[in-house]
Amino acid sequence: MAKFEKANSVGEWLDQRLNIKMLNRVLMTEYWIPKDINFLWAMGMVLAFTFSMLLISGIFLLMYYKPDVNMAFDSVNYTIMQEVAYGWLFRHIHGVGASVVFLIIYIHMFTGIYYGSYKRGREMIWLSGMLLFVLFSAEAFSGYMLPWGQMSYWAAYVITNIFGGIPFIGDELVVWIRGNFYVADSTLTRFFMLHVLLIPLAILGAIGLHFYSLRIPHVNNQKGEEIDFEEESGKYLAGRKKQSKVIPFWPVFIAKDVFVLSIFLVFFFYLVFYHYDFAMDPVNFDPANGLKTPPHIYPEWYFLWSYEVLRGFFFDIGPMKASDIGLAAFGFAQIIFALLPWLDRSPTVAPANQRPYFRCWFWTMMVVLVILTIFGKLPPTGTNAWVGFFSSITFILLFLILPVVTKAEAKKVASNKEGE
Ligand code: HEM
């Protein structure tokens, strides 16, 4: 056994048993971050904080929520909103948090794409991030069901129905997911379990993996410069802080994080107190009714782009049925972002504005995603249906041509270097 001596402080006592000084160095005071980064690199911390707010407000809601089709709607709209002290506040924090977390996830994700932060060495950061995206999507979808309003019911109906399109096992799979032949009490209770237990646990594990995957490659920087972290941290520790290209996470970088986080919180609580309704669909204030289909069924804003890809293919093409093509396109949209590190064939790590071909690709993708999001909310008739169709095709084509575009870029860079 190790040798234990009388400790002179609680810190020393803990250090002898848990080596906390070393842990503090590894995770905080000697965890190195490049100097050359901007406020967009604070989004990861903003996400971690927003997730904590979702967890805490969710625990309070859980004390009064009833996962039963006869009681769920009233437990939310009556008990929590009107009877419980500050129940409305926790519901607003939870509802606004669920929506805003996607806004920040998208900013974080597209920052990564813009700066090429998924390239060689950083693939695991990207993949664990994509895993988080999928888990957050499942968490949001399962949570949306819980108030058991009209949109909760019909969104659950439409989304679980999608699985019916999978060849051979589709019909049985839908019944297995719902726990019944239609969306029923069994569906609500299992989605409740997923929402409050299994998916949050998986998210916590995935956040751990995401943070851990940052350790060896470190975060990227604004110019995509390859930094020798050992050498630069040596300069910092030797007191040559100005010459060093890095700073420690604690206390230097965290101060910048907290500054960005404070601005975010002002915006967040402005929404919570004055505009919480943006995160809540008015149709969902009508109790679920399986006999009354709402005129338009659409998901929350953050799913609209992929929903539009699903329904963009509204006519049969040869022997292929429209619904099957839509389903295949939807499946494609779900996985294709995860493959970016391998679809981008250019080894250059640099912001998109310094990569002319990639810059065009990136901004076209942004425009297509915005169009898909806007049209995902509109009824898919007349011109809307055609816009949805062409945008969905463009979305798919953009990913298919990415390897070609980036290979051409890599060739151009190589020939420019030869010419120098
Ligand atoms: C709740 C979810 C998430 C949390 C808490 C989180 C947290 C973080 C943190 C703290 C960092 C380091 C600082 C920074 O660059 O902001 C980071 C980096 C990164 N994250 Fe996430 N993240 C999440 C989701 C995602 C998603 C959905 C993606 C996209 C697929 C992603 C991709 C990345 C990438 C590529 C980096 C490296 C950035 C760089 O090297 O410059 N993350 N994340």
Residues whose N, C-alpha, C, O or C-beta is under 5 A from the ligand:
A	BS01	HEM	L40 W41 A42 M43 G44 M45 L47 A48 I105 M109 G112 S117 Y118 I125 W126 G129 M130 L132 F133 H218 V219 N220
